[in-house]
């Protein structure tokens, strides 16, 4: 039976009526760290941001991962410098963070698993900053609410399974003794005109100052452990933070290199192409969702590329390019390229129904979440689990010394 929103609550193909022709990208779209509107043209976005598409050679040199092979992460800045350090066994770092304004869902965790893959393959040091202060400034939420989300988000970050000896997790308000003095140092090189040009006009002076905090996040691995290439894998809407940091790093006489970036496409929302957002109307799959919830959410809400009737689908086939369950497999949840292509071919031929494709996605996603949740449940006390990942006192002093700021009141 077809639901009013055009999606199906059954596992056959008779219910979902979706055009197999995708709409052309809108000429006008907005992508900032605080707003994504319109249909994103990823090629045009690179022209706006001045980033470079990843080459085949660069993809081959990165650790093997489907998010790179399939160009989910499709562009970068200074990728060659980072790759040279990896190939020469020189120190190198990854920074990818989280803004804790709600529960984490699938779209939030993919850069973290990419960072884990790099760490396992190359020994990269990984830094994960949590910008709880920014979310207080940008969202209509109390400190108490954001604090509760921060604690739950930390559990999900720890459940990814990073190596504690090569990972540091920083919370802005909890680690303000390090973050704030360095941010003040960097803020001296930021003008209101620069912030307005990159981010648009901000509502508060707090958000005007916040790019200095983000720059601190991205430079922190080098301030702690010395000059080294740093790569920032983020969704493309977060690239302004990288651009501003690179500008500040070039102006200041700190012993650092400009951080590079890997820029990723948005995981589609379940109801169609676009950004997956926990704060919007579209449903999302949270990392704590049980298998029944995952199955019901995908069966009921997932946009498909199937035909209006079973007969039409068998005759004309579906379109995996607009089918959200297939895109979830392509982004992350089906590692085998040959198996993914067989799924796509069977769908295009009409041999595979939309409901059957949904069930494949359900199986892969629930398997991933079950493993993630098992690791999460074994953490015990958050304070004890987090302790090995926190900056040591020596690392804090070293970061402040390299930044040229005082480490406290001294006689």
C-alpha positions as CSV (number, residue, x, y, z in Angstrom):
1,X,0.0,0.0,0.0
2,X,1.4,3.4,-0.9
3,X,1.7,5.8,2.0
4,X,0.7,9.5,1.6
5,X,4.3,10.6,1.4
6,X,5.0,8.2,-1.5
7,X,7.1,5.8,0.5
8,X,6.4,2.2,1.3
9,X,5.8,0.2,4.5
10,X,6.1,-3.1,2.7
11,X,9.0,-5.1,1.2
12,X,7.7,-5.5,-2.3
13,X,8.0,-3.0,-5.1
14,X,4.3,-2.1,-5.6
15,X,4.3,0.8,-3.3
16,X,7.0,3.4,-4.1
17,X,6.4,5.8,-6.9
18,X,9.6,7.7,-7.7
19,X,10.9,9.1,-10.9
20,X,14.1,7.5,-12.1
21,X,15.2,10.8,-13.5
22,X,17.0,13.1,-11.1
23,X,16.5,16.8,-11.2
24,X,19.3,19.0,-12.3
25,X,21.2,20.9,-9.6
26,X,19.8,24.3,-8.7
27,X,21.8,27.2,-9.8
28,X,21.5,28.8,-6.3
29,X,22.4,27.0,-3.2
30,X,23.9,27.9,0.2
31,X,26.6,25.9,2.0
32,X,28.0,27.2,5.3
33,X,28.8,25.5,8.6
34,X,25.4,26.9,9.9
35,X,23.1,26.4,6.9
36,X,22.8,24.1,3.8
37,X,20.0,25.1,1.4
38,X,19.1,24.1,-2.1
39,X,20.5,21.3,-4.2
40,X,24.2,21.2,-3.8
41,X,26.3,21.2,-7.0
42,X,29.6,19.7,-5.7
43,X,31.7,20.8,-8.7
44,X,30.5,24.4,-8.4
45,X,31.2,24.3,-4.7
46,X,34.8,23.5,-5.4
47,X,35.0,26.6,-7.6
48,X,33.6,28.7,-4.8
49,X,35.8,27.3,-2.1
50,X,38.9,26.9,-4.2
51,X,39.5,23.2,-3.4
52,X,40.9,20.6,-5.7
53,X,39.1,17.4,-6.8
54,X,41.0,14.3,-5.7
55,X,43.0,12.6,-8.5
56,X,43.1,8.9,-9.2
57,X,46.7,8.8,-8.0
58,X,45.8,10.4,-4.7
59,X,42.9,8.0,-4.2
60,X,45.3,5.1,-4.8
61,X,47.8,6.4,-2.3
62,X,45.3,6.8,0.6
63,X,44.5,3.8,2.7
64,X,41.9,1.7,0.9
65,X,38.4,2.8,2.0
66,X,35.1,2.8,0.1
67,X,34.4,6.4,1.0
68,X,37.5,7.4,-0.9
69,X,37.3,4.8,-3.7
70,X,33.8,5.9,-4.5
71,X,34.6,9.6,-4.0
72,X,32.2,10.2,-1.1
73,X,35.2,12.2,0.0
74,X,35.9,13.8,-3.4
75,X,38.1,16.9,-2.9
76,X,41.0,18.2,-0.8
77,X,43.6,20.7,0.1
78,X,47.3,19.8,0.4
79,X,46.5,16.1,0.2
80,X,49.9,15.4,-1.4
81,X,51.8,16.9,1.5
82,X,49.9,14.6,3.9
83,X,50.4,11.6,1.6
84,X,54.2,12.3,1.4
85,X,54.4,12.2,5.2
86,X,52.5,8.9,5.3
87,X,54.8,7.3,2.7
88,X,57.9,8.6,4.4
89,X,56.7,7.4,7.8
90,X,56.8,10.9,9.1
91,X,54.5,12.1,11.9
92,X,51.1,13.1,10.6
93,X,47.7,13.9,12.2
94,X,44.0,13.8,11.5
95,X,41.5,16.2,13.0
96,X,37.7,15.6,12.8
97,X,35.2,16.8,15.4
98,X,31.7,16.9,16.6
99,X,29.2,19.7,17.5
100,X,27.1,18.1,20.3
101,X,23.7,19.6,19.8
102,X,21.8,16.3,19.6
103,X,22.1,12.6,19.3
104,X,24.7,11.3,16.8
105,X,23.4,9.6,13.6
106,X,24.9,7.8,10.7
107,X,26.0,11.0,8.9
108,X,27.9,12.2,11.9
109,X,30.0,9.1,12.4
110,X,31.3,8.4,8.9
111,X,34.3,10.9,9.1
112,X,35.2,9.3,12.5
113,X,35.3,5.8,11.0
114,X,37.4,7.2,8.1
115,X,39.8,8.7,10.7
116,X,40.0,5.3,12.5
117,X,40.8,3.6,9.2
118,X,43.7,6.0,8.6
119,X,44.9,5.5,12.1
120,X,44.9,1.8,11.7
121,X,46.6,1.9,8.3
122,X,49.2,4.6,8.8
123,X,49.6,5.2,12.6
124,X,48.1,8.7,12.3
125,X,47.4,10.7,15.5
126,X,43.7,11.6,15.6
127,X,42.3,14.6,17.4
128,X,38.5,14.9,18.0
129,X,37.4,18.3,19.3
130,X,33.9,18.7,20.6
131,X,32.6,22.3,20.1
132,X,30.1,22.5,22.9
133,X,30.6,26.2,23.3
134,X,29.8,26.8,19.6
135,X,26.5,24.9,19.9
136,X,25.5,27.0,22.9
137,X,26.1,30.1,20.8
138,X,24.5,28.8,17.6
139,X,21.5,26.8,19.0
140,X,18.6,27.6,21.2
141,X,19.7,25.2,23.9
142,X,20.9,25.5,27.5
143,X,24.3,24.5,28.7
144,X,22.7,21.7,30.6
145,X,21.1,20.3,27.4
146,X,24.3,20.6,25.4
147,X,26.3,19.0,28.3
148,X,24.0,16.0,28.2
149,X,24.4,15.6,24.5
150,X,28.2,16.0,24.9
151,X,28.3,13.1,27.3
152,X,26.2,10.9,25.0
153,X,28.2,11.9,21.9
154,X,31.5,11.1,23.8
155,X,30.2,7.6,24.3
156,X,29.6,7.2,20.6
157,X,33.0,8.7,19.7
158,X,34.8,6.3,22.1
159,X,32.8,3.4,20.7
160,X,34.4,4.0,17.3
161,X,37.4,2.3,18.8
162,X,40.3,4.7,18.4
163,X,43.8,3.8,19.7
164,X,44.0,5.8,23.0
165,X,47.8,6.2,22.7
166,X,47.3,8.0,19.3
167,X,44.0,9.8,20.0
168,X,43.2,12.9,21.9
169,X,39.6,14.0,22.5
170,X,39.1,17.7,23.5
171,X,35.9,19.3,24.8
172,X,36.1,23.1,24.5
173,X,34.6,24.0,27.9
174,X,36.4,21.2,29.7
175,X,39.7,22.0,28.1
176,X,39.4,25.8,28.1
177,X,42.8,26.2,29.9
178,X,44.4,25.2,26.6
179,X,41.8,26.1,23.9
180,X,41.0,29.7,25.0
181,X,44.5,31.2,25.3
182,X,45.5,29.8,21.9
183,X,42.3,31.0,20.4
184,X,42.9,34.5,21.7
185,X,46.4,34.4,20.2
186,X,45.0,33.4,16.8
187,X,42.0,35.8,17.0
188,X,44.4,38.7,16.7
189,X,44.8,37.8,13.0
190,X,41.1,37.6,12.3
191,X,39.1,40.7,11.2
192,X,35.3,41.0,11.3
193,X,35.5,41.5,7.5
194,X,37.2,38.1,7.0
195,X,34.7,36.3,9.2
196,X,31.7,38.0,7.5
197,X,33.2,37.2,4.0
198,X,33.6,33.5,4.9
199,X,30.6,32.8,7.2
200,X,28.2,35.6,6.5
201,X,27.1,38.1,9.1
202,X,26.9,36.4,12.5
203,X,24.2,37.1,15.1
204,X,26.6,37.4,18.1
205,X,30.1,38.4,18.8
206,X,30.5,34.9,20.2
207,X,30.1,33.3,16.8
208,X,32.3,36.0,15.3
209,X,35.1,34.9,17.7
210,X,34.5,31.2,17.2
211,X,36.6,30.7,14.0
212,X,39.6,31.4,16.2
213,X,38.5,28.4,18.4
214,X,38.1,26.2,15.3
215,X,41.6,27.2,14.1
216,X,42.9,26.2,17.5
217,X,41.3,22.7,17.0
218,X,43.0,22.3,13.7
219,X,46.4,23.4,14.8
220,X,46.4,21.6,18.2
221,X,48.1,18.4,17.0
222,X,51.1,20.4,15.8
223,X,51.2,22.6,18.9
224,X,51.2,19.5,21.1
225,X,53.6,17.3,19.1
226,X,55.5,19.5,16.7
227,X,55.2,20.6,13.0
228,X,53.6,17.9,10.9
229,X,51.0,17.6,8.0
230,X,47.5,17.6,9.3
231,X,44.5,16.4,7.4
232,X,40.9,17.4,8.2
233,X,38.2,15.0,6.8
234,X,34.9,16.8,7.1
235,X,31.7,17.3,5.2
236,X,32.1,20.1,2.7
237,X,30.0,22.6,4.7
238,X,32.8,22.6,7.3
239,X,35.5,23.7,4.8
240,X,35.2,27.4,5.8
241,X,36.8,26.5,9.2
242,X,39.8,25.0,7.3
243,X,40.1,28.0,5.0
244,X,40.1,30.5,7.9
245,X,42.6,28.4,9.8
246,X,45.0,28.1,6.8
247,X,44.8,31.9,6.5
248,X,45.6,32.4,10.1
249,X,48.4,29.9,10.1
250,X,50.0,31.7,7.2
251,X,49.9,35.1,9.1
252,X,51.0,33.9,12.5
253,X,54.6,33.0,13.2
254,X,53.6,29.7,14.9
255,X,55.7,26.6,14.2
256,X,52.9,24.9,12.2
257,X,52.0,24.0,8.7
258,X,48.7,25.0,7.2
259,X,46.2,22.1,7.7
260,X,45.0,20.2,4.7
261,X,41.5,18.8,4.1
262,X,39.4,16.0,2.8
263,X,36.0,17.3,1.8
264,X,33.0,14.9,1.7
265,X,29.6,14.8,0.2
266,X,26.5,14.8,2.4
267,X,24.9,11.4,3.3
268,X,21.4,11.8,1.8
269,X,18.5,12.2,4.1
270,X,16.1,9.3,4.0
271,X,13.5,11.3,2.1
272,X,15.7,12.2,-0.7
273,X,19.0,13.8,-1.9
274,X,20.4,16.5,0.4
275,X,22.1,16.8,3.8
276,X,21.2,14.3,6.5
277,X,20.3,16.4,9.5
278,X,19.2,15.4,13.0
279,X,17.6,18.8,13.5
280,X,15.4,18.9,10.4
281,X,12.1,17.2,9.5
282,X,13.6,14.2,7.7
283,X,14.0,11.1,9.8
284,X,17.5,10.0,10.6
285,X,19.0,6.8,12.0
286,X,20.6,7.4,15.3
287,X,23.6,5.4,16.5
288,X,21.6,4.0,19.4
289,X,18.7,2.8,17.2
290,X,17.7,-0.8,17.7
291,X,17.2,-3.2,14.7
292,X,13.4,-2.8,14.7
293,X,13.6,1.0,14.6
294,X,16.2,0.9,11.8
295,X,14.0,-1.5,9.8
296,X,10.8,0.4,10.3
297,X,12.5,3.8,9.5
298,X,13.9,2.6,6.2
299,X,10.9,0.6,5.1
300,X,8.6,3.6,5.8
301,X,10.7,6.6,4.9
302,X,13.5,5.7,2.5
303,X,13.2,7.4,-0.9
304,X,13.7,4.9,-3.7
305,X,14.5,4.9,-7.4
306,X,11.8,2.2,-8.1
307,X,8.8,2.4,-10.4
308,X,5.2,3.0,-9.5
309,X,4.2,-0.6,-10.0
310,X,5.7,-4.0,-9.9
311,X,5.1,-4.5,-13.6
312,X,6.8,-1.2,-14.5
313,X,9.7,-2.0,-12.3
314,X,10.2,-5.4,-13.8
315,X,10.1,-3.9,-17.3
316,X,12.0,-0.7,-16.9
317,X,14.1,-1.2,-13.7
318,X,15.0,1.3,-11.0
319,X,17.6,4.0,-10.7
320,X,20.2,3.4,-8.0
321,X,21.6,7.0,-8.4
322,X,18.5,8.4,-6.6
323,X,17.7,5.4,-4.4
324,X,18.6,6.3,-0.8
325,X,19.1,2.7,0.4
326,X,21.5,2.1,-2.4
327,X,23.3,5.3,-1.7
328,X,23.8,4.2,1.9
329,X,25.4,1.0,0.7
330,X,27.6,3.0,-1.7
331,X,28.7,5.6,0.9
332,X,29.8,3.1,3.6
333,X,27.8,0.0,4.3
334,X,28.9,-2.3,1.4
335,X,32.6,-2.6,1.2
336,X,32.8,-5.0,-1.8
337,X,32.8,-3.0,-5.1
338,X,31.8,-6.0,-7.2
339,X,28.9,-6.9,-4.9
340,X,27.7,-3.3,-5.0
341,X,27.8,-3.2,-8.8
342,X,25.8,-6.5,-8.9
343,X,23.2,-4.9,-6.7
344,X,23.1,-1.8,-9.0
345,X,22.9,-3.9,-12.1
346,X,20.1,-6.1,-10.7
347,X,18.2,-3.0,-9.7
348,X,18.6,-1.3,-13.1
349,X,17.4,-4.5,-14.8
350,X,14.3,-4.8,-12.6
351,X,15.4,-8.1,-11.1
352,X,15.9,-6.5,-7.7
353,X,12.9,-4.8,-6.2
354,X,13.0,-1.6,-4.1
355,X,11.7,-3.5,-1.1
356,X,14.5,-6.1,-1.5
357,X,17.1,-3.4,-1.8
358,X,15.8,-1.8,1.4
359,X,16.2,-5.1,3.2
360,X,19.9,-5.3,2.0
361,X,20.5,-1.9,3.4
362,X,18.7,-2.7,6.7
363,X,20.9,-5.8,7.1
364,X,24.1,-3.9,6.6
365,X,23.2,-0.9,8.7
366,X,21.9,-3.0,11.6
367,X,25.1,-5.1,11.5
368,X,27.2,-2.0,11.7
369,X,25.1,-0.5,14.5
370,X,25.1,-3.7,16.6
371,X,28.9,-3.8,16.6
372,X,29.0,-0.1,17.5
373,X,26.5,-0.4,20.3
374,X,28.3,-3.4,21.7
375,X,31.5,-1.4,22.0
376,X,29.5,1.5,23.5
377,X,27.9,-0.7,26.2
378,X,31.3,-1.9,27.4
379,X,32.6,1.5,28.2
380,X,31.4,1.7,31.8
381,X,32.1,5.0,33.5
382,X,32.5,7.8,31.0
383,X,35.1,9.6,33.0
384,X,37.3,6.5,33.3
385,X,36.8,5.6,29.6
386,X,37.7,9.1,28.5
387,X,40.8,9.6,30.7
388,X,43.3,7.8,28.4
389,X,42.2,10.1,25.5
390,X,42.6,13.4,27.3
391,X,45.5,15.8,26.9
392,X,48.2,15.2,29.5
393,X,49.5,18.0,31.6
394,X,52.8,17.9,29.7
395,X,50.9,18.1,26.4
396,X,48.9,21.1,27.6
397,X,52.1,22.9,28.7
398,X,53.8,22.1,25.4
399,X,50.9,23.4,23.3
400,X,50.8,26.7,25.2
401,X,54.6,27.1,25.0
402,X,54.6,26.5,21.2
403,X,51.7,28.9,20.8
404,X,53.7,31.5,22.8
405,X,51.0,32.1,25.5
406,X,51.4,31.8,29.3
407,X,50.5,28.5,30.9
408,X,49.1,30.2,34.0
409,X,50.0,32.7,36.7
410,X,53.6,32.3,37.5
411,X,55.8,34.2,40.0
